[in-house]
Amino acid sequence: MEKYTVVIYPSGPVISLIKSMKQALAKEVGWFHSKNSVGHITICLFTATEETIKSVKEILRKICSDINPVLVTLNDFGAYPNGAFYIAPDAISKKRLIPIMKQVNESLNFIPDLQINENPHLTIARRLPPRKLERAKVLFKIIDINFSCDNIVLRKFDENSKQYIVTETFTFGGNSVSDDK
């Protein structure tokens, strides 16, 4: 059994910005969980056999063939009680992302240990102690970034690097970018 996750990667420039934000936070507070993780919005996590992963890939290909790309704006910071510090999408983007996430999660509900995320957010740091979380809130106050969400990514945990690596990207097959309000 291997560990997998399905995520949304923002555009390259946004990924670079998130990396620089993580570096700035590390300079301020030292090492933290997710410091080396590529910026992403988690849809779900699970373990699977090679056979199960074949089914997962078929399902994700089918789902993505009908999804239209959506414009996403991330413009607020937030924190969870567990010490996670994240960037949140605006209300319109959240409304666009939740159906995509729900569709993926419902289609993979045959996986026994499926852990779903129902609240789209892009994590900067995880498990920050209260003092470090407060420093993150002081360091980052204003954000306004946009990207076209036009695919989802399947990643597998690599024991050597202790990071998830991309195994396949599933591009949305819809014809138009949705920017409906």
C-alpha positions as CSV (number, residue, x, y, z in Angstrom):
1,M,0.0,0.0,0.0
2,E,1.3,3.4,-1.0
3,K,0.1,6.9,0.2
4,Y,-1.5,9.1,-2.4
5,T,-3.1,12.5,-2.6
6,V,-5.2,14.3,-5.2
7,V,-4.6,18.0,-5.3
8,I,-5.1,21.2,-7.3
9,Y,-1.8,22.9,-8.2
10,P,-2.0,26.6,-9.0
11,S,-0.1,28.1,-11.9
12,G,3.7,28.1,-12.0
13,P,4.1,31.8,-10.9
14,V,1.7,31.1,-7.9
15,I,3.7,28.0,-6.9
16,S,6.9,30.2,-7.0
17,L,5.3,32.8,-4.9
18,I,4.2,30.2,-2.3
19,K,7.7,28.8,-2.2
20,S,9.1,32.3,-1.5
21,M,6.5,32.8,1.2
22,K,7.5,29.5,2.8
23,Q,11.2,30.6,2.7
24,A,10.4,33.9,4.2
25,L,8.4,32.3,7.0
26,A,11.2,29.8,7.6
27,K,13.7,32.7,7.9
28,E,11.4,34.2,10.5
29,V,10.4,31.1,12.6
30,G,12.7,28.3,11.6
31,W,11.6,24.9,10.2
32,F,7.9,24.0,10.1
33,H,5.7,21.2,8.7
34,S,5.0,21.7,5.0
35,K,8.0,23.9,4.5
36,N,9.2,22.0,1.5
37,S,5.8,21.0,0.1
38,V,4.8,22.5,-3.3
39,G,1.9,24.9,-2.8
40,H,-1.4,23.1,-3.5
41,I,-5.1,22.7,-2.5
42,T,-5.7,19.2,-1.2
43,I,-8.8,17.4,-2.4
44,C,-8.2,14.0,-0.7
45,L,-5.6,11.6,0.8
46,F,-5.6,7.8,0.8
47,T,-3.6,4.6,0.6
48,A,-3.9,2.3,-2.4
49,T,-2.5,-0.8,-4.1
50,E,-1.3,-0.7,-7.6
51,E,-4.5,-2.2,-8.8
52,T,-6.6,0.4,-7.0
53,I,-4.6,3.2,-8.4
54,K,-5.4,2.0,-11.9
55,S,-9.1,2.4,-11.1
56,V,-8.5,5.8,-9.5
57,K,-6.7,7.1,-12.6
58,E,-9.5,5.8,-14.9
59,I,-12.1,7.6,-12.7
60,L,-10.1,10.8,-12.5
61,R,-9.6,10.8,-16.3
62,K,-13.4,10.4,-16.8
63,I,-14.4,13.1,-14.3
64,C,-11.9,15.6,-15.6
65,S,-12.9,15.2,-19.2
66,D,-16.2,17.0,-18.4
67,I,-15.0,19.7,-16.0
68,N,-14.6,23.2,-17.3
69,P,-11.6,25.2,-16.0
70,V,-12.4,27.8,-13.4
71,L,-10.8,31.1,-12.4
72,V,-9.6,31.1,-8.8
73,T,-8.7,34.0,-6.6
74,L,-6.8,33.5,-3.3
75,N,-7.1,36.7,-1.3
76,D,-7.2,36.1,2.4
77,F,-5.1,34.4,5.1
78,G,-6.5,32.1,7.8
79,A,-5.5,29.7,10.5
80,Y,-6.9,26.5,12.0
81,P,-6.7,25.6,15.7
82,N,-4.2,22.8,14.8
83,G,-1.6,25.4,13.8
84,A,-2.2,25.4,10.1
85,F,-1.6,28.8,8.4
86,Y,-3.2,29.1,4.9
87,I,-4.3,31.2,2.0
88,A,-8.1,31.1,1.4
89,P,-10.0,31.6,-1.8
90,D,-12.6,34.3,-2.1
91,A,-16.3,33.3,-1.8
92,I,-16.8,33.0,-5.6
93,S,-13.7,30.8,-6.0
94,K,-14.7,28.7,-3.1
95,K,-18.1,28.2,-4.7
96,R,-16.3,27.1,-7.9
97,L,-13.8,24.7,-6.3
98,I,-16.1,22.9,-3.9
99,P,-18.2,21.1,-6.6
100,I,-14.9,19.9,-8.2
101,M,-13.6,18.6,-4.9
102,K,-16.9,17.0,-4.0
103,Q,-17.1,15.2,-7.4
104,V,-13.7,13.8,-7.0
105,N,-14.3,12.7,-3.4
106,E,-17.7,11.1,-4.1
107,S,-16.2,9.2,-7.0
108,L,-13.4,7.8,-4.8
109,N,-15.6,6.9,-1.9
110,F,-14.9,3.2,-2.5
111,I,-11.4,3.7,-1.0
112,P,-11.7,2.6,2.7
113,D,-9.3,5.2,4.2
114,L,-10.2,8.1,2.0
115,Q,-9.7,11.4,3.9
116,I,-11.5,14.2,2.2
117,N,-11.1,18.0,2.3
118,E,-14.3,20.0,1.9
119,N,-12.8,23.4,2.6
120,P,-10.5,24.6,-0.2
121,H,-7.4,26.4,1.1
122,L,-3.7,26.5,0.2
123,T,-1.5,25.7,3.2
124,I,1.6,27.7,3.9
125,A,2.5,25.9,7.1
126,R,1.1,23.1,9.3
127,R,1.3,22.4,13.0
128,L,2.8,25.8,14.0
129,P,3.0,26.4,17.7
130,P,0.9,29.4,18.8
131,R,4.0,31.8,19.0
132,K,5.1,30.9,15.4
133,L,1.5,31.1,14.1
134,E,1.2,34.6,15.5
135,R,4.5,35.5,13.7
136,A,3.1,34.2,10.5
137,K,0.0,36.3,10.8
138,V,2.2,39.4,11.4
139,L,4.5,38.5,8.4
140,F,1.7,38.0,5.9
141,K,-1.2,40.4,5.9
142,I,-2.2,41.0,2.3
143,I,-2.5,38.6,-0.6
144,D,-4.3,38.7,-3.9
145,I,-3.3,36.0,-6.4
146,N,-5.2,34.4,-9.3
147,F,-4.9,31.3,-11.5
148,S,-6.9,29.2,-13.8
149,C,-7.7,25.8,-12.2
150,D,-7.6,23.6,-15.3
151,N,-6.4,20.3,-13.9
152,I,-6.0,18.1,-10.9
153,V,-2.9,16.1,-9.9
154,L,-2.4,12.7,-8.4
155,R,0.7,12.5,-6.2
156,K,2.4,9.6,-4.5
157,F,4.4,9.8,-1.3
158,D,8.1,9.3,-1.8
159,E,9.8,7.7,1.2
160,N,13.2,9.0,0.2
161,S,12.4,12.7,-0.1
162,K,9.5,12.5,2.4
163,Q,7.5,14.6,-0.1
164,Y,4.6,13.8,-2.5
165,I,5.7,13.6,-6.2
166,V,3.4,14.0,-9.2
167,T,2.5,10.7,-10.8
168,E,-0.1,12.1,-13.3
169,T,-1.9,15.3,-14.2
170,F,-5.6,15.2,-15.3
171,T,-6.4,18.1,-17.5
172,F,-10.0,19.4,-17.5
173,G,-11.7,18.7,-20.9
174,G,-14.4,21.4,-20.7
175,N,-14.3,24.0,-23.4
176,S,-14.5,27.3,-21.6
177,V,-13.1,28.9,-18.5
178,S,-15.9,29.6,-16.0
179,D,-15.9,33.0,-14.5
180,D,-19.6,33.3,-13.7
181,K,-20.3,35.1,-10.5
